[in-house]
């Protein structure tokens, strides 16, 4: 939703920082949820412990996937111009 909102507001392709903000928000909310669930089960984790367990091992793979997705989306948009976010489906 964050990437969609930024690309909608900027009227074009979302910049790479938008993807990083979206990824960071997933990490934060996921870590908070993990702390909440584990605390409810009786084994509380600090935010730092949860980050080390749930986020740190996935940072590099997630950044690689993010980069690959950005590259693939740009190449697909060159091949299929109708997928460009500036195009209008009502035009014929």
FIPA-123008 format. One record per residue (C-alpha): residue number from 1; residue in one letter; x, y negated, z negated. Coordinates in pm, 1 decimal. Layout:
BEGIN
i,aa,xx,yy,zz
NUM,A,X,Y,Z
...
# end
This chain:
BEGIN
i,aa,xx,yy,zz
1,X,0.0,0.0,0.0
2,X,284.5,-238.6,-77.0
3,X,445.4,-189.4,263.9
4,X,111.1,-226.7,440.4
5,X,34.0,-547.1,250.1
6,X,373.4,-701.6,326.8
7,X,359.4,-605.8,694.6
8,X,3.0,-745.0,712.9
9,X,105.4,-1073.3,550.3
10,X,419.4,-1108.0,762.3
11,X,231.1,-1013.5,1082.6
12,X,483.4,-756.2,1195.0
13,X,722.7,-487.7,1086.0
14,X,782.2,-470.9,713.0
15,X,1143.3,-548.5,618.8
16,X,1357.7,-286.6,449.1
17,X,1327.3,-464.1,113.6
18,X,953.0,-394.2,122.8
19,X,1027.1,-22.1,139.9
20,X,1268.4,-54.2,-151.6
21,X,1008.5,-240.0,-360.6
22,X,754.4,33.6,-285.3
23,X,1004.3,303.4,-382.9
24,X,1095.8,119.0,-702.0
25,X,729.1,84.1,-799.1
26,X,680.1,459.5,-748.1
27,X,979.9,527.3,-971.1
28,X,857.0,294.2,-1246.1
29,X,496.5,413.7,-1252.8
30,X,601.2,777.4,-1220.1
31,X,845.6,745.0,-1508.2
32,X,589.2,571.2,-1726.4
33,X,335.0,842.9,-1645.5
34,X,589.8,1115.1,-1728.3
35,X,660.6,949.4,-2066.1
36,X,287.1,926.6,-2136.7
37,X,211.9,1289.3,-2045.5
38,X,511.7,1430.6,-2227.7
39,X,434.5,1215.1,-2532.3
40,X,78.3,1350.6,-2535.6
41,X,218.9,1704.9,-2534.7
42,X,436.7,1632.0,-2835.3
43,X,777.2,1610.2,-2670.7
44,X,842.5,1240.0,-2635.2
45,X,1110.1,1108.9,-2399.4
46,X,1252.4,758.9,-2399.8
47,X,1221.7,558.5,-2079.5
48,X,1595.4,598.8,-2019.3
49,X,1580.5,975.6,-2070.0
50,X,1284.9,999.9,-1834.2
51,X,1470.0,793.5,-1572.2
52,X,1770.3,1023.5,-1594.3
53,X,1548.3,1329.0,-1561.0
54,X,1289.0,1214.4,-1307.4
55,X,1448.3,939.1,-1097.7
56,X,1827.6,950.7,-1082.7
57,X,1849.6,1293.1,-909.8
58,X,1618.2,1169.1,-633.8
59,X,1758.5,823.7,-554.5
60,X,2001.2,927.7,-279.8
61,X,1763.1,1173.6,-107.4
62,X,1481.8,915.3,-120.1
63,X,1701.9,643.9,29.5
64,X,1807.7,882.6,306.8
65,X,1442.2,968.6,379.0
66,X,1349.1,601.4,374.1
67,X,1624.5,518.3,623.9
68,X,1530.7,806.9,848.8
69,X,1161.8,710.0,842.0
70,X,1249.0,350.1,935.6
71,X,1467.7,464.7,1226.8
72,X,1207.6,711.1,1355.6
73,X,925.6,456.5,1329.9
74,X,1122.2,199.6,1530.9
75,X,1202.1,454.3,1801.7
76,X,842.5,576.1,1820.4
77,X,719.0,217.9,1852.1
78,X,953.6,166.6,2148.1
79,X,815.0,478.4,2316.0
80,X,449.9,414.1,2230.3
81,X,391.0,36.8,2228.0
82,X,27.6,81.1,2120.1
83,X,153.6,177.3,1772.5
84,X,312.9,-164.0,1723.4
85,X,152.7,-343.1,1428.6
86,X,108.8,-659.5,1638.1
87,X,-113.7,-485.1,1892.2
88,X,-489.0,-516.9,1877.0
89,X,-703.4,-208.2,1932.9
90,X,-987.0,-419.3,2073.6
91,X,-780.6,-543.4,2368.3
92,X,-811.9,-351.5,2693.2
# end
